[in-house]
Each structure stands twice: as structure tokens, then as C-alpha cells.
């Protein structure tokens, strides 16, 4: 989402350094998640797949967000 007030705060935070920068970005994170997009983690998750060295033919399936098991093979 394009929220001018947060865009301005992000531009200002980018000019900072060290702990002041980290703290400013941290407060931005909390404010954005509380006020603008609390649903973001639910719809923008991350997936970690751990597979054996024996697994070959790895194909990422973007529609499901995981490995395509139909394409996998053992080496």
C-alpha cells in the first residue's frame, strides 16, 4: 500500500545510521503492521524446505509455494 505518511518516515529512516536507524525502522514496522497491513504475514509467508542430497529434479511450484513433488526424483 502507498501511504504517504509512512513513505516519508521510511525516507527519513534511510538517512539514519546505527542504533537510531534500527530503532526507527523497528517502530515503523510495528506501526505499519498495526495500522496498515496486519494481514501481510498471513498472505506473504516464507517456506523453508530441507531436502536430502539424494533428491534431484527439484522444481519450485509457485502456485503452491513449495517443491513440485511430481517432478522430484531420487539420484
PDB file of N, CA, C and O in Angstrom:
ATOM      1  N   UNK A   1       0.839  -1.173   0.000  1.00  0.00           N
ATOM      2  CA  UNK A   1       0.000   0.000   0.000  1.00  0.00           C
ATOM      3  C   UNK A   1       0.881   1.232   0.000  1.00  0.00           C
ATOM      4  O   UNK A   1       1.981   1.236   0.553  1.00  0.00           O
ATOM      5  N   UNK A   2       0.386   2.250  -0.616  1.00  0.00           N
ATOM      6  CA  UNK A   2       1.115   3.504  -0.700  1.00  0.00           C
ATOM      7  C   UNK A   2       0.513   4.491   0.295  1.00  0.00           C
ATOM      8  O   UNK A   2      -0.538   5.083   0.050  1.00  0.00           O
ATOM      9  N   UNK A   3       1.201   4.651   1.418  1.00  0.00           N
ATOM     10  CA  UNK A   3       0.717   5.555   2.468  1.00  0.00           C
ATOM     11  C   UNK A   3       1.761   6.662   2.624  1.00  0.00           C
ATOM     12  O   UNK A   3       2.837   6.420   3.172  1.00  0.00           O
ATOM     13  N   UNK A   4       1.459   7.861   2.151  1.00  0.00           N
ATOM     14  CA  UNK A   4       2.439   8.951   2.156  1.00  0.00           C
ATOM     15  C   UNK A   4       3.113   9.200   3.498  1.00  0.00           C
ATOM     16  O   UNK A   4       4.314   9.471   3.537  1.00  0.00           O
ATOM     17  N   UNK A   5       2.376   9.117   4.589  1.00  0.00           N
ATOM     18  CA  UNK A   5       2.976   9.361   5.905  1.00  0.00           C
ATOM     19  C   UNK A   5       4.067   8.336   6.210  1.00  0.00           C
ATOM     20  O   UNK A   5       5.113   8.685   6.757  1.00  0.00           O
ATOM     21  N   UNK A   6       3.824   7.075   5.858  1.00  0.00           N
ATOM     22  CA  UNK A   6       4.837   6.050   6.103  1.00  0.00           C
ATOM     23  C   UNK A   6       5.982   6.161   5.096  1.00  0.00           C
ATOM     24  O   UNK A   6       7.134   5.898   5.442  1.00  0.00           O
ATOM     25  N   UNK A   7       5.680   6.546   3.864  1.00  0.00           N
ATOM     26  CA  UNK A   7       6.743   6.744   2.875  1.00  0.00           C
ATOM     27  C   UNK A   7       7.719   7.802   3.369  1.00  0.00           C
ATOM     28  O   UNK A   7       8.933   7.636   3.248  1.00  0.00           O
ATOM     29  N   UNK A   8       7.196   8.883   3.921  1.00  0.00           N
ATOM     30  CA  UNK A   8       8.042   9.954   4.437  1.00  0.00           C
ATOM     31  C   UNK A   8       8.898   9.460   5.603  1.00  0.00           C
ATOM     32  O   UNK A   8      10.087   9.769   5.680  1.00  0.00           O
ATOM     33  N   UNK A   9       8.292   8.697   6.502  1.00  0.00           N
ATOM     34  CA  UNK A   9       9.050   8.153   7.635  1.00  0.00           C
ATOM     35  C   UNK A   9      10.142   7.191   7.163  1.00  0.00           C
ATOM     36  O   UNK A   9      11.230   7.165   7.738  1.00  0.00           O
ATOM     37  N   UNK A  10       9.864   6.407   6.129  1.00  0.00           N
ATOM     38  CA  UNK A  10      10.875   5.475   5.608  1.00  0.00           C
ATOM     39  C   UNK A  10      12.026   6.230   4.950  1.00  0.00           C
ATOM     40  O   UNK A  10      13.188   5.855   5.109  1.00  0.00           O
ATOM     41  N   UNK A  11      11.707   7.298   4.209  1.00  0.00           N
ATOM     42  CA  UNK A  11      12.775   8.105   3.606  1.00  0.00           C
ATOM     43  C   UNK A  11      13.679   8.696   4.675  1.00  0.00           C
ATOM     44  O   UNK A  11      14.901   8.695   4.532  1.00  0.00           O
ATOM     45  N   UNK A  12      13.079   9.201   5.746  1.00  0.00           N
ATOM     46  CA  UNK A  12      13.868   9.783   6.837  1.00  0.00           C
ATOM     47  C   UNK A  12      14.687   8.715   7.556  1.00  0.00           C
ATOM     48  O   UNK A  12      15.834   8.964   7.925  1.00  0.00           O
ATOM     49  N   UNK A  13      14.115   7.536   7.759  1.00  0.00           N
ATOM     50  CA  UNK A  13      14.835   6.451   8.429  1.00  0.00           C
ATOM     51  C   UNK A  13      16.042   6.005   7.619  1.00  0.00           C
ATOM     52  O   UNK A  13      17.073   5.641   8.184  1.00  0.00           O
ATOM     53  N   UNK A  14      15.917   6.033   6.304  1.00  0.00           N
ATOM     54  CA  UNK A  14      17.015   5.598   5.442  1.00  0.00           C
ATOM     55  C   UNK A  14      18.241   6.501   5.574  1.00  0.00           C
ATOM     56  O   UNK A  14      19.350   6.088   5.234  1.00  0.00           O
ATOM     57  N   UNK A  15      18.055   7.711   6.058  1.00  0.00           N
ATOM     58  CA  UNK A  15      19.173   8.650   6.215  1.00  0.00           C
ATOM     59  C   UNK A  15      19.915   8.459   7.536  1.00  0.00           C
ATOM     60  O   UNK A  15      21.000   9.008   7.725  1.00  0.00           O
ATOM     61  N   UNK A  16      19.340   7.691   8.439  1.00  0.00           N
ATOM     62  CA  UNK A  16      19.943   7.474   9.752  1.00  0.00           C
ATOM     63  C   UNK A  16      20.971   6.345   9.704  1.00  0.00           C
ATOM     64  O   UNK A  16      21.061   5.610   8.721  1.00  0.00           O
ATOM     65  N   UNK A  17      21.743   6.222  10.784  1.00  0.00           N
ATOM     66  CA  UNK A  17      22.718   5.130  10.896  1.00  0.00           C
ATOM     67  C   UNK A  17      22.655   4.535  12.301  1.00  0.00           C
ATOM     68  O   UNK A  17      22.096   5.124  13.227  1.00  0.00           O
ATOM     69  N   UNK A  18      23.244   3.360  12.426  1.00  0.00           N
ATOM     70  CA  UNK A  18      23.402   2.717  13.727  1.00  0.00           C
ATOM     71  C   UNK A  18      22.105   2.389  14.438  1.00  0.00           C
ATOM     72  O   UNK A  18      21.095   2.063  13.815  1.00  0.00           O
ATOM     73  N   UNK A  19      22.157   2.483  15.757  1.00  0.00           N
ATOM     74  CA  UNK A  19      21.015   2.104  16.598  1.00  0.00           C
ATOM     75  C   UNK A  19      19.799   2.991  16.346  1.00  0.00           C
ATOM     76  O   UNK A  19      18.660   2.535  16.450  1.00  0.00           O
ATOM     77  N   UNK A  20      20.041   4.249  16.018  1.00  0.00           N
ATOM     78  CA  UNK A  20      18.924   5.152  15.750  1.00  0.00           C
ATOM     79  C   UNK A  20      18.145   4.671  14.518  1.00  0.00           C
ATOM     80  O   UNK A  20      16.915   4.718  14.496  1.00  0.00           O
ATOM     81  N   UNK A  21      18.873   4.210  13.498  1.00  0.00           N
ATOM     82  CA  UNK A  21      18.223   3.673  12.297  1.00  0.00           C
ATOM     83  C   UNK A  21      17.437   2.406  12.616  1.00  0.00           C
ATOM     84  O   UNK A  21      16.287   2.260  12.201  1.00  0.00           O
ATOM     85  N   UNK A  22      18.063   1.490  13.358  1.00  0.00           N
ATOM     86  CA  UNK A  22      17.395   0.238  13.715  1.00  0.00           C
ATOM     87  C   UNK A  22      16.126   0.505  14.521  1.00  0.00           C
ATOM     88  O   UNK A  22      15.085  -0.098  14.263  1.00  0.00           O
ATOM     89  N   UNK A  23      16.215   1.399  15.484  1.00  0.00           N
ATOM     90  CA  UNK A  23      15.056   1.723  16.314  1.00  0.00           C
ATOM     91  C   UNK A  23      13.939   2.363  15.508  1.00  0.00           C
ATOM     92  O   UNK A  23      12.765   2.059  15.715  1.00  0.00           O
ATOM     93  N   UNK A  24      14.305   3.256  14.585  1.00  0.00           N
ATOM     94  CA  UNK A  24      13.309   3.928  13.757  1.00  0.00           C
ATOM     95  C   UNK A  24      12.611   2.931  12.846  1.00  0.00           C
ATOM     96  O   UNK A  24      11.388   2.970  12.712  1.00  0.00           O
ATOM     97  N   UNK A  25      13.365   2.045  12.224  1.00  0.00           N
ATOM     98  CA  UNK A  25      12.750   1.016  11.375  1.00  0.00           C
ATOM     99  C   UNK A  25      11.897   0.051  12.206  1.00  0.00           C
ATOM    100  O   UNK A  25      10.857  -0.414  11.740  1.00  0.00           O
ATOM    101  N   UNK A  26      12.326  -0.243  13.411  1.00  0.00           N
ATOM    102  CA  UNK A  26      11.548  -1.115  14.284  1.00  0.00           C
ATOM    103  C   UNK A  26      10.197  -0.505  14.626  1.00  0.00           C
ATOM    104  O   UNK A  26       9.174  -1.189  14.594  1.00  0.00           O
ATOM    105  N   UNK A  27      10.195   0.791  14.955  1.00  0.00           N
ATOM    106  CA  UNK A  27       8.931   1.468  15.252  1.00  0.00           C
ATOM    107  C   UNK A  27       8.049   1.542  14.003  1.00  0.00           C
ATOM    108  O   UNK A  27       6.829   1.398  14.089  1.00  0.00           O
ATOM    109  N   UNK A  28       8.667   1.765  12.852  1.00  0.00           N
ATOM    110  CA  UNK A  28       7.914   1.760  11.599  1.00  0.00           C
ATOM    111  C   UNK A  28       7.250   0.411  11.363  1.00  0.00           C
ATOM    112  O   UNK A  28       6.087   0.340  10.965  1.00  0.00           O
ATOM    113  N   UNK A  29       7.992  -0.645  11.610  1.00  0.00           N
ATOM    114  CA  UNK A  29       7.457  -1.998  11.434  1.00  0.00           C
ATOM    115  C   UNK A  29       6.214  -2.201  12.302  1.00  0.00           C
ATOM    116  O   UNK A  29       5.183  -2.679  11.829  1.00  0.00           O
ATOM    117  N   UNK A  30       6.328  -1.837  13.558  1.00  0.00           N
ATOM    118  CA  UNK A  30       5.197  -2.004  14.476  1.00  0.00           C
ATOM    119  C   UNK A  30       4.009  -1.159  14.025  1.00  0.00           C
ATOM    120  O   UNK A  30       2.879  -1.646  14.006  1.00  0.00           O
ATOM    121  N   UNK A  31       4.248   0.090  13.665  1.00  0.00           N
ATOM    122  CA  UNK A  31       3.158   0.981  13.263  1.00  0.00           C
ATOM    123  C   UNK A  31       2.492   0.525  11.967  1.00  0.00           C
ATOM    124  O   UNK A  31       1.267   0.560  11.854  1.00  0.00           O
ATOM    125  N   UNK A  32       3.283   0.104  11.002  1.00  0.00           N
ATOM    126  CA  UNK A  32       2.722  -0.367   9.727  1.00  0.00           C
ATOM    127  C   UNK A  32       1.900  -1.630   9.946  1.00  0.00           C
ATOM    128  O   UNK A  32       0.793  -1.750   9.421  1.00  0.00           O
ATOM    129  N   UNK A  33       2.433  -2.568  10.713  1.00  0.00           N
ATOM    130  CA  UNK A  33       1.715  -3.822  10.949  1.00  0.00           C
ATOM    131  C   UNK A  33       0.435  -3.590  11.750  1.00  0.00           C
ATOM    132  O   UNK A  33      -0.559  -4.285  11.541  1.00  0.00           O
ATOM    133  N   UNK A  34       0.452  -2.637  12.650  1.00  0.00           N
ATOM    134  CA  UNK A  34      -0.735  -2.369  13.462  1.00  0.00           C
ATOM    135  C   UNK A  34      -1.784  -1.566  12.686  1.00  0.00           C
ATOM    136  O   UNK A  34      -2.979  -1.846  12.776  1.00  0.00           O
ATOM    137  N   UNK A  35      -1.327  -0.564  11.922  1.00  0.00           N
ATOM    138  CA  UNK A  35      -2.260   0.399  11.338  1.00  0.00           C
ATOM    139  C   UNK A  35      -2.600   0.183   9.862  1.00  0.00           C
ATOM    140  O   UNK A  35      -3.647   0.640   9.404  1.00  0.00           O
ATOM    141  N   UNK A  36      -1.743  -0.498   9.117  1.00  0.00           N
ATOM    142  CA  UNK A  36      -1.945  -0.552   7.672  1.00  0.00           C
ATOM    143  C   UNK A  36      -2.171  -1.964   7.143  1.00  0.00           C
ATOM    144  O   UNK A  36      -3.175  -2.210   6.475  1.00  0.00           O
ATOM    145  N   UNK A  37      -1.278  -2.881   7.421  1.00  0.00           N
ATOM    146  CA  UNK A  37      -1.354  -4.213   6.797  1.00  0.00           C
ATOM    147  C   UNK A  37      -1.157  -5.352   7.804  1.00  0.00           C
ATOM    148  O   UNK A  37      -0.207  -6.124   7.675  1.00  0.00           O
ATOM    149  N   UNK A  38      -2.030  -5.468   8.793  1.00  0.00           N
ATOM    150  CA  UNK A  38      -1.853  -6.550   9.763  1.00  0.00           C
ATOM    151  C   UNK A  38      -2.003  -7.936   9.148  1.00  0.00           C
ATOM    152  O   UNK A  38      -1.606  -8.925   9.765  1.00  0.00           O
ATOM    153  N   UNK A  39      -2.562  -8.029   7.954  1.00  0.00           N
ATOM    154  CA  UNK A  39      -2.761  -9.304   7.265  1.00  0.00           C
ATOM    155  C   UNK A  39      -1.512  -9.746   6.493  1.00  0.00           C
ATOM    156  O   UNK A  39      -1.463 -10.888   6.036  1.00  0.00           O
ATOM    157  N   UNK A  40      -0.515  -8.893   6.337  1.00  0.00           N
ATOM    158  CA  UNK A  40       0.636  -9.185   5.479  1.00  0.00           C
ATOM    159  C   UNK A  40       1.344 -10.500   5.801  1.00  0.00           C
ATOM    160  O   UNK A  40       1.622 -11.256   4.870  1.00  0.00           O
ATOM    161  N   UNK A  41       1.654 -10.823   7.060  1.00  0.00           N
ATOM    162  CA  UNK A  41       2.348 -12.094   7.320  1.00  0.00           C
ATOM    163  C   UNK A  41       1.516 -13.312   6.943  1.00  0.00           C
ATOM    164  O   UNK A  41       2.057 -14.363   6.598  1.00  0.00           O
ATOM    165  N   UNK A  42       0.211 -13.166   7.012  1.00  0.00           N
ATOM    166  CA  UNK A  42      -0.649 -14.303   6.685  1.00  0.00           C
ATOM    167  C   UNK A  42      -0.593 -14.632   5.195  1.00  0.00           C
ATOM    168  O   UNK A  42      -0.641 -15.801   4.812  1.00  0.00           O
ATOM    169  N   UNK A  43      -0.493 -13.619   4.370  1.00  0.00           N
ATOM    170  CA  UNK A  43      -0.536 -13.817   2.925  1.00  0.00           C
ATOM    171  C   UNK A  43       0.826 -13.722   2.254  1.00  0.00           C
ATOM    172  O   UNK A  43       0.925 -13.920   1.043  1.00  0.00           O
ATOM    173  N   UNK A  44       1.875 -13.424   3.006  1.00  0.00           N
ATOM    174  CA  UNK A  44       3.219 -13.321   2.463  1.00  0.00           C
ATOM    175  C   UNK A  44       4.181 -14.135   3.316  1.00  0.00           C
ATOM    176  O   UNK A  44       5.171 -13.617   3.834  1.00  0.00           O
ATOM    177  N   UNK A  45       3.876 -15.396   3.448  1.00  0.00           N
ATOM    178  CA  UNK A  45       4.690 -16.263   4.296  1.00  0.00           C
ATOM    179  C   UNK A  45       5.996 -16.673   3.641  1.00  0.00           C
ATOM    180  O   UNK A  45       6.254 -16.369   2.476  1.00  0.00           O
ATOM    181  N   UNK A  46       6.790 -17.350   4.395  1.00  0.00           N
ATOM    182  CA  UNK A  46       8.034 -17.901   3.875  1.00  0.00           C
ATOM    183  C   UNK A  46       8.012 -19.408   4.081  1.00  0.00           C
ATOM    184  O   UNK A  46       7.388 -19.915   5.013  1.00  0.00           O
ATOM    185  N   UNK A  47       8.697 -20.105   3.207  1.00  0.00           N
ATOM    186  CA  UNK A  47       8.753 -21.563   3.281  1.00  0.00           C
ATOM    187  C   UNK A  47      10.218 -21.987   3.259  1.00  0.00           C
ATOM    188  O   UNK A  47      10.995 -21.522   2.424  1.00  0.00           O
ATOM    189  N   UNK A  48      10.580 -22.852   4.161  1.00  0.00           N
ATOM    190  CA  UNK A  48      11.924 -23.425   4.175  1.00  0.00           C
ATOM    191  C   UNK A  48      11.777 -24.903   3.885  1.00  0.00           C
ATOM    192  O   UNK A  48      11.070 -25.613   4.600  1.00  0.00           O
ATOM    193  N   UNK A  49      12.429 -25.363   2.858  1.00  0.00           N
ATOM    194  CA  UNK A  49      12.371 -26.778   2.512  1.00  0.00           C
ATOM    195  C   UNK A  49      13.749 -27.387   2.714  1.00  0.00           C
ATOM    196  O   UNK A  49      14.741 -26.888   2.183  1.00  0.00           O
ATOM    197  N   UNK A  50      13.803 -28.438   3.464  1.00  0.00           N
ATOM    198  CA  UNK A  50      15.034 -29.164   3.677  1.00  0.00           C
ATOM    199  C   UNK A  50      14.897 -30.493   2.946  1.00  0.00           C
ATOM    200  O   UNK A  50      14.012 -31.294   3.248  1.00  0.00           O
ATOM    201  N   UNK A  51      15.780 -30.715   1.986  1.00  0.00           N
ATOM    202  CA  UNK A  51      15.706 -31.949   1.208  1.00  0.00           C
ATOM    203  C   UNK A  51      17.036 -32.673   1.267  1.00  0.00           C
ATOM    204  O   UNK A  51      18.081 -32.061   1.487  1.00  0.00           O
ATOM    205  N   UNK A  52      16.989 -33.957   1.072  1.00  0.00           N
ATOM    206  CA  UNK A  52      18.167 -34.803   1.104  1.00  0.00           C
ATOM    207  C   UNK A  52      19.048 -34.545  -0.110  1.00  0.00           C
ATOM    208  O   UNK A  52      18.571 -34.077  -1.144  1.00  0.00           O
ATOM    209  N   UNK A  53      20.327 -34.850   0.018  1.00  0.00           N
ATOM    210  CA  UNK A  53      21.247 -34.773  -1.119  1.00  0.00           C
ATOM    211  C   UNK A  53      20.843 -35.751  -2.215  1.00  0.00           C
ATOM    212  O   UNK A  53      21.230 -35.589  -3.372  1.00  0.00           O
ATOM    213  N   UNK A  54      20.073 -36.752  -1.852  1.00  0.00           N
ATOM    214  CA  UNK A  54      19.646 -37.762  -2.828  1.00  0.00           C
ATOM    215  C   UNK A  54      18.504 -37.272  -3.719  1.00  0.00           C
ATOM    216  O   UNK A  54      18.210 -37.886  -4.745  1.00  0.00           O
ATOM    217  N   UNK A  55      17.868 -36.181  -3.338  1.00  0.00           N
ATOM    218  CA  UNK A  55      16.740 -35.668  -4.117  1.00  0.00           C
ATOM    219  C   UNK A  55      17.262 -34.823  -5.269  1.00  0.00           C
ATOM    220  O   UNK A  55      18.061 -33.905  -5.081  1.00  0.00           O
ATOM    221  N   UNK A  56      16.792 -35.153  -6.460  1.00  0.00           N
ATOM    222  CA  UNK A  56      17.152 -34.382  -7.649  1.00  0.00           C
ATOM    223  C   UNK A  56      15.899 -33.860  -8.312  1.00  0.00           C
ATOM    224  O   UNK A  56      14.795 -34.008  -7.787  1.00  0.00           O
ATOM    225  N   UNK A  57      16.075 -33.251  -9.466  1.00  0.00           N
ATOM    226  CA  UNK A  57      14.940 -32.755 -10.260  1.00  0.00           C
ATOM    227  C   UNK A  57      14.079 -31.782  -9.462  1.00  0.00           C
ATOM    228  O   UNK A  57      12.857 -31.774  -9.606  1.00  0.00           O
ATOM    229  N   UNK A  58      14.696 -30.974  -8.635  1.00  0.00           N
ATOM    230  CA  UNK A  58      13.933 -30.033  -7.810  1.00  0.00           C
ATOM    231  C   UNK A  58      13.313 -28.963  -8.699  1.00  0.00           C
ATOM    232  O   UNK A  58      14.000 -28.315  -9.489  1.00  0.00           O
ATOM    233  N   UNK A  59      12.012 -28.790  -8.558  1.00  0.00           N
ATOM    234  CA  UNK A  59      11.281 -27.740  -9.267  1.00  0.00           C
ATOM    235  C   UNK A  59      10.404 -27.023  -8.252  1.00  0.00           C
ATOM    236  O   UNK A  59       9.602 -27.648  -7.559  1.00  0.00           O
ATOM    237  N   UNK A  60      10.561 -25.723  -8.172  1.00  0.00           N
ATOM    238  CA  UNK A  60       9.724 -24.920  -7.279  1.00  0.00           C
ATOM    239  C   UNK A  60       8.375 -24.704  -7.946  1.00  0.00           C
ATOM    240  O   UNK A  60       8.312 -24.319  -9.113  1.00  0.00           O
ATOM    241  N   UNK A  61       7.303 -24.947  -7.217  1.00  0.00           N
ATOM    242  CA  UNK A  61       5.945 -24.785  -7.741  1.00  0.00           C
ATOM    243  C   UNK A  61       5.378 -23.484  -7.173  1.00  0.00           C
ATOM    244  O   UNK A  61       4.920 -23.464  -6.030  1.00  0.00           O
ATOM    245  N   UNK A  62       5.400 -22.398  -7.949  1.00  0.00           N
ATOM    246  CA  UNK A  62       4.964 -21.107  -7.417  1.00  0.00           C
ATOM    247  C   UNK A  62       3.487 -21.048  -7.042  1.00  0.00           C
ATOM    248  O   UNK A  62       3.112 -20.285  -6.152  1.00  0.00           O
ATOM    249  N   UNK A  63       2.649 -21.831  -7.697  1.00  0.00           N
ATOM    250  CA  UNK A  63       1.219 -21.801  -7.375  1.00  0.00           C
ATOM    251  C   UNK A  63       0.966 -22.304  -5.958  1.00  0.00           C
ATOM    252  O   UNK A  63       0.067 -21.811  -5.275  1.00  0.00           O
ATOM    253  N   UNK A  64       1.754 -23.280  -5.512  1.00  0.00           N
ATOM    254  CA  UNK A  64       1.602 -23.825  -4.170  1.00  0.00           C
ATOM    255  C   UNK A  64       2.628 -23.262  -3.198  1.00  0.00           C
ATOM    256  O   UNK A  64       2.437 -23.317  -1.983  1.00  0.00           O
ATOM    257  N   UNK A  65       3.708 -22.725  -3.732  1.00  0.00           N
ATOM    258  CA  UNK A  65       4.756 -22.160  -2.893  1.00  0.00           C
ATOM    259  C   UNK A  65       5.686 -23.189  -2.281  1.00  0.00           C
ATOM    260  O   UNK A  65       6.350 -22.905  -1.283  1.00  0.00           O
ATOM    261  N   UNK A  66       5.746 -24.387  -2.865  1.00  0.00           N
ATOM    262  CA  UNK A  66       6.603 -25.455  -2.345  1.00  0.00           C
ATOM    263  C   UNK A  66       7.185 -26.249  -3.514  1.00  0.00           C
ATOM    264  O   UNK A  66       6.940 -25.941  -4.680  1.00  0.00           O
ATOM    265  N   UNK A  67       7.944 -27.254  -3.181  1.00  0.00           N
ATOM    266  CA  UNK A  67       8.545 -28.148  -4.163  1.00  0.00           C
ATOM    267  C   UNK A  67       7.466 -28.915  -4.929  1.00  0.00           C
ATOM    268  O   UNK A  67       6.473 -29.349  -4.344  1.00  0.00           O
ATOM    269  N   UNK A  68       7.665 -29.080  -6.239  1.00  0.00           N
ATOM    270  CA  UNK A  68       6.748 -29.870  -7.056  1.00  0.00           C
ATOM    271  C   UNK A  68       7.122 -31.347  -6.886  1.00  0.00           C
ATOM    272  O   UNK A  68       8.107 -31.813  -7.458  1.00  0.00           O
ATOM    273  N   UNK A  69       6.345 -32.062  -6.112  1.00  0.00           N
ATOM    274  CA  UNK A  69       6.655 -33.466  -5.815  1.00  0.00           C
ATOM    275  C   UNK A  69       6.548 -34.351  -7.056  1.00  0.00           C
ATOM    276  O   UNK A  69       7.227 -35.375  -7.141  1.00  0.00           O
ATOM    277  N   UNK A  70       5.710 -33.971  -8.014  1.00  0.00           N
ATOM    278  CA  UNK A  70       5.569 -34.774  -9.239  1.00  0.00           C
ATOM    279  C   UNK A  70       6.827 -34.722 -10.090  1.00  0.00           C
ATOM    280  O   UNK A  70       7.072 -35.630 -10.884  1.00  0.00           O
ATOM    281  N   UNK A  71       7.626 -33.676  -9.937  1.00  0.00           N
ATOM    282  CA  UNK A  71       8.844 -33.532 -10.724  1.00  0.00           C
ATOM    283  C   UNK A  71      10.068 -34.123 -10.028  1.00  0.00           C
ATOM    284  O   UNK A  71      11.087 -34.363 -10.675  1.00  0.00           O
ATOM    285  N   UNK A  72       9.982 -34.359  -8.722  1.00  0.00           N
ATOM    286  CA  UNK A  72      11.138 -34.821  -7.937  1.00  0.00           C
ATOM    287  C   UNK A  72      11.573 -36.215  -8.332  1.00  0.00           C
ATOM    288  O   UNK A  72      10.766 -37.034  -8.772  1.00  0.00           O
ATOM    289  N   UNK A  73      12.859 -36.474  -8.167  1.00  0.00           N
ATOM    290  CA  UNK A  73      13.400 -37.806  -8.414  1.00  0.00           C
ATOM    291  C   UNK A  73      14.523 -38.083  -7.421  1.00  0.00           C
ATOM    292  O   UNK A  73      15.072 -37.161  -6.818  1.00  0.00           O
ATOM    293  N   UNK A  74      14.855 -39.344  -7.259  1.00  0.00           N
ATOM    294  CA  UNK A  74      15.997 -39.736  -6.423  1.00  0.00           C
ATOM    295  C   UNK A  74      17.208 -39.931  -7.301  1.00  0.00           C
ATOM    296  O   UNK A  74      17.121 -40.495  -8.392  1.00  0.00           O
ATOM    297  N   UNK A  75      18.329 -39.464  -6.820  1.00  0.00           N
ATOM    298  CA  UNK A  75      19.570 -39.631  -7.573  1.00  0.00           C
ATOM    299  C   UNK A  75      20.394 -40.748  -6.981  1.00  0.00           C
ATOM    300  O   UNK A  75      21.481 -41.044  -7.478  1.00  0.00           O
TER     301      UNK A  75
END
